[in-house]
Amino acid sequence: MSYESILYYYDLYPQEIEELGKIKKVTTNRGVFALKESNISRHQADEFIHSLKKLTKHGYNRLVPVLPTKYGEYTVSTNHHTYYVMPWIEPVEYTARESMEEKLASQLGAIHRLTVKTQPFLRENVDQSYNQLLQRWELRRLELTRFADQAEKRTYMSPFELTFLTHAYMLDQMAETAKEHLKKWYELCLEKETYRTVLCHGRMQRSHAIFNTENEPLLLNFERAAIDTPARELASFCRYSFSKGYWSDDDILTWFMRYEGHLPLLEEEKYLTCAYLNFPEPIAYAVEAYVHSHRSMKELEHVQRLEKRLMSMRRVQRITQKLIIVPDEEKQ
C-alpha cells in the first residue's frame, strides 16, 4: 500500500513526502504532518493507543498527539506495517542548562505517578517471574563463560576477545551482584505482600522526544508502552542514556532525584533497579552480535562498542552502591 493510500484515510493529499527513516514528513495544503511507519502488530497498536488515551485521561499533555483517521481509527494496518499520523513539530535547538536526560527522567516520574497501582503479591505469579528472570540470566552468563573459554583456547586472540577477557571476572561478579539484589527485592515483596506497577513508556530516550522553545520535552513513540515495574523502565532509561554523553556519577544520581521528585522509589524497587542495571546484558548483546554478525561491522567498531559498554558497566557498579543505602545494622 502506498503512502498516498494511507494518507487518504486522513483526507490528506500530499504535495511532498520526505523520507526521514521511519518518519515521513508530509506536506499538504492542510499543513505539515508526520507519518510514522512501524512494525508493531495490530494488538500492539491497540495497546499503544490505549496507553495514550489513558495518559490523556489522567491530564498528561506532554506528548505528541496521534491524529484519528476520518473513520475515527488511530492507526492504519497493512500486511507488513502499522501507520499513524501526528502533527509535524519542527525541532529547535536545546539550550537549557539541565541535561535532556534530567527532563526525561522527570517526565518518567510524572507518568509513573499518574498511573501507579499497588498490586497484591500473588506468590505463584511473582515466583514464576522471578525464576524466569534468574533462568534467563543464568543462560546469558553461561554464554559469556563459553565465549571466554573459547577465546582462552586460541593461540592468537582477536582484539575483541582480548578486551572481553580483561573484564570477564568483573562481569561475572556483577552478574552475581544482580542476583543478590533480585533476591533482596523478592524477599522484601514477600514481607509486604504487595508490589507496584506503572504505565511504562518502554523506550524512553532523547530520540523519542522533541524539545520545544521552552526546552521542555514532548514525548513520542509509545509503541512499546506496557504495565510493568518502574524498576525495569528506569534501568532501561539509564542504559539508553549512558551512551549519549560522558556522565559523572552525580549527573546520573540527579536523574533519579528528578524522577523521585514525582514518585519516590520504595526500597525493594531500588534493589530491583540495581539488579537490572548490574546484570551485564548489554555486554551479552555485544558478544552475541560479534559471534553471529561478525561481518556487519569492522573489528575495531565491535571493540569500540564493547569498550563503551564496559565503561558504562563500571559506572553502574559505582552508581548502584550509592542508590541503595544499606542500614548500619545490616553491615555488621
C-alpha positions as CSV (number, residue, x, y, z in Angstrom):
1,M,0.0,0.0,0.0
2,S,1.4,3.4,-1.0
3,Y,1.8,6.3,1.4
4,E,-0.9,8.2,-0.6
5,S,-3.3,5.3,0.1
6,I,-2.6,5.5,3.8
7,L,-3.0,9.3,3.9
8,Y,-6.3,9.0,2.1
9,Y,-7.7,7.6,5.4
10,Y,-6.9,11.1,6.9
11,D,-8.2,13.1,3.9
12,L,-4.6,14.2,3.5
13,Y,-3.3,14.7,-0.1
14,P,0.4,15.1,-0.1
15,Q,2.2,17.7,-2.1
16,E,5.6,16.4,-1.0
17,I,6.7,13.4,1.1
18,E,10.2,13.5,2.6
19,E,11.7,10.2,3.8
20,L,13.3,10.5,7.2
21,G,13.8,6.9,8.1
22,K,10.6,5.5,9.7
23,I,9.2,9.0,9.8
24,K,7.8,10.6,6.6
25,K,7.5,14.4,6.5
26,V,4.2,15.0,4.6
27,T,3.5,18.5,3.2
28,T,-0.2,19.0,2.3
29,N,-2.5,22.0,1.7
30,R,-3.7,21.4,5.3
31,G,-0.3,21.8,6.8
32,V,2.7,19.5,7.5
33,F,2.3,16.1,9.2
34,A,4.5,13.2,10.4
35,L,3.6,9.8,9.1
36,K,5.2,7.0,11.2
37,E,5.8,3.6,9.8
38,S,6.1,0.9,12.4
39,N,6.5,-2.9,12.6
40,I,4.2,-3.3,15.6
41,S,1.3,-5.8,15.4
42,R,-2.3,-4.7,15.4
43,H,-2.6,-5.9,19.1
44,Q,0.4,-3.7,20.0
45,A,-1.1,-0.8,18.1
46,D,-4.3,-1.1,20.1
47,E,-2.3,-1.2,23.4
48,F,-0.2,1.8,22.2
49,I,-3.3,3.9,21.5
50,H,-5.0,2.7,24.8
51,S,-1.9,3.9,26.7
52,L,-2.0,7.4,25.1
53,K,-5.7,7.7,25.9
54,K,-5.1,6.6,29.4
55,L,-2.4,9.3,29.9
56,T,-4.6,11.9,28.3
57,K,-7.5,11.0,30.6
58,H,-5.1,11.5,33.6
59,G,-4.4,15.0,32.3
60,Y,-0.9,14.3,31.0
61,N,-0.2,16.5,28.0
62,R,3.5,16.3,27.4
63,L,3.1,14.0,24.4
64,V,2.8,14.4,20.6
65,P,-0.8,13.6,19.8
66,V,-1.7,10.8,17.4
67,L,-4.4,12.0,15.0
68,P,-7.5,10.0,14.1
69,T,-8.5,8.9,10.6
70,K,-11.7,10.2,9.1
71,Y,-13.2,6.9,10.3
72,G,-12.2,7.5,14.0
73,E,-9.3,5.0,14.0
74,Y,-5.9,6.0,15.2
75,T,-3.7,3.5,13.2
76,V,-3.9,2.0,9.8
77,S,-2.5,-1.5,9.4
78,T,-1.3,-3.3,6.3
79,N,0.1,-6.8,5.9
80,H,3.5,-5.7,6.9
81,H,3.3,-2.4,8.8
82,T,1.2,-0.2,11.0
83,Y,1.0,3.5,10.3
84,Y,-0.1,6.6,12.3
85,V,-0.1,10.3,11.7
86,M,1.0,13.1,14.1
87,P,1.3,16.8,13.6
88,W,4.8,17.8,12.4
89,I,6.8,19.6,15.1
90,E,9.9,21.3,13.9
91,P,12.8,20.6,16.2
92,V,14.5,23.6,17.8
93,E,17.9,23.9,19.4
94,Y,18.1,22.7,23.0
95,T,19.5,25.4,25.2
96,A,18.7,24.5,28.8
97,R,21.3,24.2,31.5
98,E,19.9,20.8,32.7
99,S,20.6,17.8,30.5
100,M,17.8,16.4,28.3
101,E,18.0,13.2,30.5
102,E,17.1,15.2,33.6
103,K,14.0,16.4,31.8
104,L,13.1,13.0,30.5
105,A,13.6,11.4,34.0
106,S,11.2,14.0,35.4
107,Q,8.6,13.1,32.8
108,L,9.0,9.4,33.5
109,G,8.3,10.2,37.2
110,A,5.2,12.2,36.2
111,I,3.8,9.4,34.0
112,H,4.5,6.7,36.7
113,R,3.0,8.9,39.5
114,L,-0.2,9.3,37.4
115,T,-0.5,5.5,36.7
116,V,0.9,3.8,39.8
117,K,-1.1,1.0,41.3
118,T,-0.3,-1.2,44.3
119,Q,-0.9,-4.8,43.4
120,P,-1.4,-7.8,45.8
121,F,1.7,-10.1,45.8
122,L,0.4,-13.3,44.2
123,R,3.1,-15.7,45.2
124,E,2.6,-18.0,42.2
125,N,2.9,-15.2,39.6
126,V,5.9,-13.5,41.2
127,D,7.7,-16.8,41.8
128,Q,7.3,-17.5,38.1
129,S,8.6,-14.1,37.0
130,Y,11.5,-14.3,39.5
131,N,12.5,-17.8,38.3
132,Q,12.2,-17.0,34.6
133,L,14.4,-14.0,35.0
134,L,17.0,-16.0,37.0
135,Q,16.9,-18.7,34.4
136,R,17.4,-16.2,31.5
137,W,20.3,-14.5,33.4
138,E,21.9,-17.9,34.0
139,L,21.8,-18.8,30.3
140,R,23.3,-15.4,29.4
141,R,26.0,-16.0,32.0
142,L,26.8,-19.4,30.5
143,E,27.0,-17.8,27.0
144,L,29.6,-15.3,28.3
145,T,31.5,-18.0,30.1
146,R,31.6,-20.2,27.0
147,F,32.8,-17.3,24.9
148,A,35.6,-16.6,27.4
149,D,36.6,-20.3,27.5
150,Q,36.8,-20.5,23.7
151,A,38.8,-17.3,23.5
152,E,41.3,-18.5,26.0
153,K,42.0,-21.7,23.9
154,R,43.1,-19.6,20.9
155,T,46.8,-19.1,20.2
156,Y,46.0,-15.6,18.9
157,M,43.1,-13.8,20.4
158,S,41.3,-11.1,18.4
159,P,41.3,-7.6,19.9
160,F,37.6,-8.1,20.8
161,E,38.3,-11.3,22.7
162,L,41.2,-9.8,24.5
163,T,39.2,-6.8,25.6
164,F,36.4,-9.1,26.8
165,L,38.7,-11.4,28.7
166,T,40.3,-8.5,30.5
167,H,36.9,-7.7,32.1
168,A,35.4,-11.2,32.3
169,Y,35.9,-11.5,36.1
170,M,34.3,-8.1,36.8
171,L,31.3,-9.0,34.6
172,D,30.8,-12.3,36.4
173,Q,30.9,-10.6,39.7
174,M,28.3,-8.0,38.5
175,A,26.1,-10.9,37.4
176,E,26.3,-12.3,40.9
177,T,25.5,-8.9,42.4
178,A,22.5,-8.7,40.2
179,K,21.2,-12.0,41.5
180,E,21.7,-10.8,45.1
181,H,19.8,-7.6,44.5
182,L,17.0,-9.5,42.8
183,K,16.8,-11.9,45.8
184,K,16.5,-8.9,48.2
185,W,13.7,-7.4,46.0
186,Y,11.9,-10.8,46.2
187,E,12.3,-11.1,50.0
188,L,11.0,-7.5,50.6
189,C,8.0,-8.1,48.4
190,L,7.2,-11.3,50.4
191,E,7.3,-9.2,53.6
192,K,5.0,-6.5,52.3
193,E,2.8,-8.9,50.2
194,T,2.4,-6.1,47.6
195,Y,4.3,-4.5,44.7
196,R,3.8,-1.5,42.4
197,T,3.1,-1.3,38.7
198,V,3.1,1.8,36.4
199,L,2.5,2.5,32.8
200,C,5.9,2.4,31.2
201,H,6.9,4.3,28.1
202,G,9.0,1.3,27.0
203,R,11.9,3.1,25.2
204,M,12.4,6.5,26.9
205,Q,15.4,8.2,25.4
206,R,16.2,11.6,23.9
207,S,15.5,10.4,20.3
208,H,11.9,9.8,21.4
209,A,11.3,13.3,22.5
210,I,11.0,16.7,20.8
211,F,12.1,19.7,22.8
212,N,10.1,22.9,22.4
213,T,11.2,26.5,22.6
214,E,10.9,26.3,26.4
215,N,13.3,23.3,26.4
216,E,10.5,21.0,27.6
217,P,10.1,17.6,26.1
218,L,7.1,16.4,24.1
219,L,7.2,12.6,24.1
220,L,6.6,10.2,21.2
221,N,7.0,6.6,20.3
222,F,4.8,5.0,23.0
223,E,4.6,1.9,20.8
224,R,6.2,-0.4,23.5
225,A,4.2,1.1,26.3
226,A,3.2,-1.6,28.9
227,I,2.2,-2.0,32.5
228,D,5.4,-3.0,34.4
229,T,7.5,-2.3,37.4
230,P,9.1,1.2,37.5
231,A,12.5,-0.5,38.1
232,R,12.7,-2.1,34.6
233,E,11.9,1.3,32.9
234,L,14.4,3.2,35.0
235,A,17.1,0.6,34.3
236,S,16.5,0.7,30.5
237,F,16.3,4.5,30.5
238,C,19.8,4.6,32.1
239,R,21.2,2.2,29.6
240,Y,19.8,4.1,26.7
241,S,21.1,7.3,28.2
242,F,24.6,6.3,29.1
243,S,25.8,6.4,25.5
244,K,24.5,10.0,25.0
245,G,27.3,11.7,26.9
246,Y,30.1,11.5,29.4
247,W,28.1,11.5,32.6
248,S,29.5,11.9,36.1
249,D,28.1,9.8,38.9
250,D,26.4,12.9,40.2
251,D,24.7,13.5,36.9
252,I,23.1,10.1,36.9
253,L,22.1,10.4,40.5
254,T,20.4,13.7,39.5
255,W,18.2,11.7,37.1
256,F,17.0,9.6,40.0
257,M,16.4,12.7,42.1
258,R,14.3,14.3,39.3
259,Y,12.3,11.1,39.0
260,E,11.8,10.7,42.7
261,G,10.5,14.3,42.8
262,H,7.4,12.8,41.4
263,L,7.4,9.2,42.6
264,P,9.8,8.2,45.4
265,L,11.1,4.7,44.9
266,L,10.4,2.0,47.5
267,E,13.4,0.1,48.9
268,E,12.5,-3.0,47.0
269,E,12.2,-1.0,43.8
270,K,15.7,0.3,44.3
271,Y,17.0,-3.2,44.7
272,L,15.2,-4.3,41.5
273,T,16.5,-1.3,39.6
274,C,20.1,-2.2,40.7
275,A,19.6,-5.8,39.8
276,Y,18.6,-4.9,36.2
277,L,21.5,-2.4,35.9
278,N,24.1,-4.8,37.3
279,F,23.4,-7.7,35.1
280,P,25.8,-7.4,32.1
281,E,23.0,-7.8,29.5
282,P,24.5,-5.1,27.2
283,I,27.8,-7.0,27.1
284,A,26.0,-10.2,26.2
285,Y,24.3,-8.5,23.3
286,A,27.7,-7.1,22.1
287,V,29.2,-10.6,22.3
288,E,26.2,-12.1,20.5
289,A,26.5,-9.6,17.7
290,Y,30.2,-10.2,17.4
291,V,29.7,-14.0,17.2
292,H,26.7,-14.1,14.9
293,S,27.1,-10.9,12.8
294,H,30.8,-10.5,12.8
295,R,31.0,-9.1,9.3
296,S,28.3,-6.5,10.0
297,M,30.9,-4.2,11.5
298,K,34.7,-3.9,11.4
299,E,36.7,-5.5,14.3
300,L,37.6,-2.0,15.6
301,E,33.9,-1.0,15.6
302,H,33.0,-4.1,17.6
303,V,35.8,-3.3,20.1
304,Q,34.8,0.3,20.4
305,R,31.2,-0.7,21.2
306,L,32.3,-3.2,23.7
307,E,34.6,-0.7,25.4
308,K,31.8,1.8,25.6
309,R,29.5,-0.7,27.2
310,L,32.2,-1.8,29.6
311,M,32.7,1.8,30.7
312,S,29.0,2.0,31.4
313,M,29.1,-1.2,33.5
314,R,31.9,0.2,35.6
315,R,29.8,3.3,36.2
316,V,26.9,1.1,37.1
317,Q,29.0,-0.5,39.9
318,R,29.6,2.9,41.5
319,I,26.1,4.3,41.0
320,T,24.2,1.3,42.4
321,Q,26.3,1.4,45.6
322,K,25.0,4.9,46.1
323,L,21.4,4.2,45.2
324,I,20.9,1.6,47.9
325,I,21.7,2.9,51.4
326,V,22.3,-0.2,53.5
327,P,21.3,0.3,57.1
328,D,24.1,0.1,59.6
329,E,22.7,-3.0,61.3
330,E,22.9,-4.9,58.0
331,K,26.6,-4.0,57.6
332,Q,27.6,-5.6,60.9
